[in-house]
Amino acid sequence: MAAAIGSAVGLGNIWRFAYVTGQNGGGSFLIAYVIAVAICGLPLLVWELSAGRRYRGGIVAALRTLHPRVALAGMAVAILGFVLLSYYLIITGWTLAYALYTPLGMATSFDRFGDS
């Protein structure tokens, strides 16, 4: 689940990182950003990897080992990860379509979904 959240946060940051950096002081913002990622992101990454190795499974198995009732939270986390990654599958499709059609000089529009 932490990987899915990291993907969601990471993609949003990549899309707007240059703009936010310019608006917030350039290099000084970059230093604060790296420190915040190290303080918040690194411990979560280590926790997720450690839990997977310790319990030899995913989030549901790890939380079920801790307490059976907590397994429902693990299932909710897995479902949320599925929903988030389904969204990013659509974005990946758009990206691949743009990457294919642009060099061929073909116009790409994704607003035809509702047309009959």
N, C-alpha and C positions, 0 to 999 in steps of 0.2 A: 504494500500500500504506500509506503514511504516513497518507493520508486515511482509510482503513478503520480503522487503529489509533486515529487521533484520534477517529473516530466512536465506537468502542467505549469508549474511555477517557472521552470527553466525555459520552456518555449515562449511564454509571455515575456520573460526577461530578455530573451534573444531578440524578439521582435521590436521591443522598444528601448533596448539598452542604450543605443547611441543617443537617442533623443533625451532620455533621462539623465545620462551623463553630462550632456551639454547644458541642460537646464539647471543642474545642481552643482556646478563648480568643477567639472572635468576631473582632473587627477585626484582632488581631495575626495570627491564622491566615490571614485574608484577604490581608494584606500578603505573608506568606510564600508563599502560594499563587500570587499574581500574579507574584511574582519567579520562582518555580520554573517557571511556564508560560512566561514570557518567556525564561528561560535554556534550557529544554529544548525547548519547542514551536516557538518562532519560528525557530531555525536549521533544524529539520527541515522546516518549511513552506517556507522559502526554498530549501532544497536540492531539495525535490521539484518546486517550480515551475521552478527553474533547470534541472534535469535534463530536464524535459519540454520546455522551450523550446530548450535547446541541442541535444538529440538528436531533436527534432520527433517525439516518440512517447511511448509509455507506458514502464513500468518494464522490460519485456522488451526493447524496442528499445534503450533507453538502456544496459542492461547488456550486451546483445549487441555494441553498438558498442565498449564498453570491452574485452571479451574474449569470444569465442564460448562458452567453457565457463561463464562467469558467467551466461549466458542461462538456464540451468536454475534458478538462484536466482531470477531474475526471474519465471520461470514458477511457481515455488513461491509467490512473493509474490502473484502474480495469483490463484492458486487459493485461497490463504488469505484474500485479500480477498473473493473470491466467497463462501466459506463464512461469513465474518463478516457480510457484507451479507445473506445468506440468513436468518441468525438475526434480523437487525433487520427484515427484511420481515415476519416473524411478529409481532414486537412492534408494528410499524406497523399491521398488521391488527387486533390487539387494541385498539389505541388508537382506531382509526377506528370499530370496533364499539362501544366504550364511548361515544365521542362521539356516535354516532347513536342508540343505544338509551337512554342516560340521559335526554336531554330528552323522549323519548317515554314515559318511565316504565316501560320494559320491563326486566325483570331480565336480566342477562347473565351466563352461566356458560360457561366454556370447559373444564369437566371432563367433557363428554359425548363426548370423542374415542374412548374405548375402549368405549362402550356399543354393544350390538348392536341 
